[in-house]
Amino acid sequence: MHRHRELCERAVDPLEIAAGLEAHGVTDRAAARYRHRDVFSLAEELFARVPAVAGEPDTGLRAPERDTGTRAAWSLRALVPGAACIATAGALRLTEGTLGGQGRLAIALTGALVALVGLSLSLRSGPLHAVGGSSWTAHVYGCWLLGHVLYGDALLDQVLSGGPEGSWTVTPAPLLGLALSVAPAAWCAHLFSVRAHRKLIASRALEEFAAGVRPLLFGAVALHLGALAGLLHLAHLGYGGGGPFVGAAALGVLLLLARLLAVHGFPEPATVGLAAACAVEALAPALVLTGRLPGLHFLARPVDALVMAAGTGAVPALACGAAALGLLITAAVVLSRASAHTRAQSDDETRSNG
């Protein structure tokens, strides 16, 4: 009681104390040493025995309020990257054969700038916003992964054929699908956050909450993957096929999981997952180039075997798929803690009050 007095004084219900104790590593086994069956029972006694601080504002857990205007605002911002990419693709199609290379490059750069601004706005507010922001390294890793969608297959193909040399074939369809999926990602993150808050309010034990929130996480990821697969298919139809379809789908799931972890206060594992995917994608052409040195040809064999079996798109699929699986396991553990969602709710209230 003395160790966690400040937490108990500021809490407005036992659930807030239980979440705080959990964040400090207090488990049901630790609660048993104080002759309580679980953390909730211990939190109820602490709440009853420690007097609240007078005049503290009400910051207790409560169901999120419906705010149609706010939802419409961040939904529109999430549509900007996809709309910018569609407009750019249409402009490039219409000006094919009529504009020179510099004019078409200006159109592409303008569209990319608008898409990046829209993506930045989506990450600065709404359900994809992480209080405190993401580290600059995470942004660099994200840019690398998106750039690899455009040029990764062409680079690896050039390296395997003895290059790089000559012109490269760019595959914009997967990037268009990913840009369009920002809006579904925002809604999946919103649905997960809202339903997790409701599950937290209705739960009477931390284990009960953890068992209920994991299906919500898997459902949100599956919903986003389904929407992303449909958008990638439409983008491939619009561009006549081509591009790493599976790798782009795995990248979309990886980016969503990384953002969910950052939003709920776990940016470190998110950054590690993104870095791991970047490392694998960079390692593939590096191994092929190193294998050209005398006596080191064996280093290129794993990449050669993978490409011969499944094509150059297997590299980003393996890199992003393995990283996404690792983040999914991590998210299933850390996002099933009550403290992750009480922290996220207090951050939301701080933003709205500010």
N, C-alpha and C positions, 0 to 999 in steps of 0.2 A: 504494500500500500504506500509506503514512503518512497520506494524507488520509482513508482509510476504516479506519484501524486499529481503532477501537473496535467498528465493525460486525464486522470479521473476528475479533476476539478473543472476542466474545460468540456468534458463530454456531456451530452444532453440525453444520452440513452446508453444502456449497457452494451448494445451492439457496437457502438463507436469505441468503447473500451476494449471489447473483444478483438476488434480489428487492429487496434493499436498494440495490444499484447501480442497478437500473432506476428505483427511486423517486427517486434522486439525478440522474436524467437520463442515465445511462451507457447507450449503445446499442451494437449490434453494430459500427456504424461507428467508435464511439469505442474499442471493444475492439480493433479492427484496428490502431489506432495503437500498441498494446502488443503487436502480433504475435500476436494470438489471433483465432480465426475467429468467435467470438461471446462474449456476456457470460458464458455458462455456463463456457466454457473459461477465461476470465479469473478467474471466481470460484473455480474448482477450484485454480488456482495460488495465489491469495490464501489460500485455506483451508489449503493445504499449507505455505505459507511463514510465515504468521503464527501463532504459538502461541496456543492458547486460554487464557483466564483460568481459573486453577484455582478449583475450588469453585463455579462458576456452575451454577445449576440447569438441567436439561435442558428447553429450550423449543423444540426442533426441530419441524419440520413432521411431522405424523403424521396418519393417518386418524382422523376423528372417531369417538369411541366411541359405541356405542348406549346411550342412557340412556332406557329406557322411561318411568320415572317422571317425568323432566323433560319429555319430549315430551308425556305425558298432561296435565301441569300447564299448560303454555302452550297446549295445544290446547283445554282446557276454558275457560281465560281468553279465548281468541279467540272462543269460542261465546257469551260473555255478551252482547255488543252485539246480535247477532241475536236471541237468546232474549228479551232485554228488549224489543226492538221488536215481536216477535211477541206477547208477553204484553200489551203496551200496546195494540196494535191489536185483540186479542181482547177486552180489557176495554172499550175504547171501543165496539166493536160490540155487546157485551152490554148496556151501559148506555145505548145510544142510545134516547132518548125517556123514560128513567126518571130520569136524573140531569140536574141543571141545568148551565148553562155553567161555573160555577165548579168543580163536582165533576169534570166531564170535563177541564177544564184542569189540575186537580190530578193526575189520572191521567196525562195526557200529560207533564206536567213531571216526575213521579216516574219514568216510564219513560225519558224522555230523560236524566235524571240517572244512572240505573242503567246505561244504554247508554254514556254518556260515561265513567263509572268503569271499566266493562269494557274500553272502548277504551284508556283510559289504562294499565290494567294490562297489556294486550297489548303496548303500545309500550314498557313499562318492563322487560320480560323476554322471553325467547324470541327467535326469529329476526328479529322486527321491532324489536328493541331496538338503538338506536344509542348506543354509549358516548359519554358527554359530553352526550347529549340533543340535541334539536332546538332551534333558536332559537325564541323566542316569536313572531317574525314568521311562521315557517313554520306554527305552530299557528294563528295568526290567519288566514292565507291558507286553511288547511284548513277552518276553521270557516266562512269566507265561502263556499267552494265547496260545502260541505254545505248551508249555508243557502240557497244559490241553487237547489239541487235542489228544495227545498220551495217557495220563493216566487219564484224567478227568472222562470219562465214567466208567472205571474200578474202580476208587476210589469211585465214588458215588454208584455204584452197590454193592461194598464190604460193604460200610457203611450201606446201606439199608438192606443188608442181615445179619447184626449183626457183621460184621468185623470192620476194615480190617484184613484179615488173608489169608493165602495160597498164591497161585500164581495169578498174575494179567494178564489179556489179553490186550496186547498192540494193538492199531489200527493205523498202520503207513500209511494206504492209504490216509486219509485226509491230513496228513502232506506232503506227496508226491505231492498231487494236489496243495497245497499251494505253495510249492517250485517251481513247474513248472509255477505257475501263476505270478512269479516275473517279467518275461519278458513281458507278456501282460500288467501288471500294469505299467511298465516303459513306454511302448508305449502309453497307455491311458493317462498317465500324460503328456507325450510329446505332444500328439495331442491336449489335452485341453489347454496347455500353448501356443502353436503356434497359434491355432485358436482364443484364447482369445486376444492375442496380435494383430492379424489382425482385430478382431472386434473392439478393442480399437482404432486403427489407423483410421478405417473407420467411427467411431461414431462421432456425433456432439453434443451429450448431454449425461450426466451421466445416465439418466433414459433409454435412448436408448441402451447404452452399457449394463446396468444391465439386461434389458429385453432380450438382445441377448446372454449374457454369461451364463445365467441359463440353457437354453436347452443344451448348450455345456457341462456343468457340469453333468447334468442328463444323457446325451448321453454317456459320458466317463464312468460313473459309471455303466450304463447298459451294455456297451460293455465289460467292465471288468468282470461283473457278468456273462455274457454269456460265455466268454472264461473260467472263473473259473469253472462254472458248467460243461462244457465239459471236462475239465482236471480232475476234481474230479470224474466224471463218468468213465473216462478211468482208473484212479487210482484204483477205486473200482472194476472194471472189472479185472484188473491185480492181485489184491489181493483177489479176490473172495468175494467182498462185505465187509460190516462191517464198523463201524466208524460213527461219527456224520456228515453226509453229509450236512444237512441244517446248522448246527452250523459252519462247516468249511467254507461254502459259506458266511455266515454272517460275520465271522471273516475276510475273505479276503476283503470284502467290507469295513469293519471297518478299517483295516490296510491301505487300499488305501486312504480313506478319511482323516485319521489321517496324512498320509504323505503329501497329497495335502495341507492341512492346514499348516503343518510345512514348506513346501517348499515356500509357499506364505506369510510367516511371521506371522503365528498364531499358535505357538506350544502349547500355554496354553490350548485352548479347545481340541486340539488333545490329550494331556496328560490326561485331565479330562475324556474324552470318554473312553480311554483305562483303566483308573483306575476304572471307573464305571463297565465296563465289568468284570474286575478281581474281584471286590468286590462281584458281584452277583454270580460268579462261586465259590468263596470261601465260600460265605454265605450258599449255598445249603447243603454241607456236614456238616458244622458247626451247622446248625439248626437241622439236623437229629441227630447228636451226642448229642446236648443239649436236644433234646426231650426225651432222655433216662433217664434224671434225674427225680426224683419223682415230680409230679405236673406240669411238663413242656412239656408233650407229645404233647400238642396242637401246639407247635412251629414247629414240624415236619410235620404237616398236609398239609401245602401248597406244600412242596416238594413232599410228598407222592402222593398228588392229581395230580401234574404236571407229575410225572414220570409214574403213572398209566395211564394217558390219552395219553401221547405221548412218553414215554420212557425216558431214561437218557439223550439222545441227545437233549431233549427239553430245558435243563438248559443252555448249551452254545448257543443254537439257540436264546433263549430269551435274554440272557445277551448281546451277540454280536449284535443281531438284534436291540434291543432297543438302544444300544450305537451308532450303525451305523446310525440309524434313526435320533438320536439327532445331530450327526456330519454332516449328510446330510443337515439338516435344517440350522445348523450353517454355513456350507460352502456355501449354497445358498444365505446367507445374506452377509457374509464377502468377498467371492470370486467374488461377483458381483460389488465390488468397484474397480474403476480404479486404486486406489493407490496400491492395492494388486498386480497388474500385472506390474505396472511401477517399483515397488520395486523389483519384481522377475526378470524383464529384466535387471535392473542395476546390480543385483547380478550375473546374467549370464555373463554380460560383464566383471565384475570384475574378475570372475574365468577364463574367456578366456584370458584376458589381463595378468593375473598373470601367 
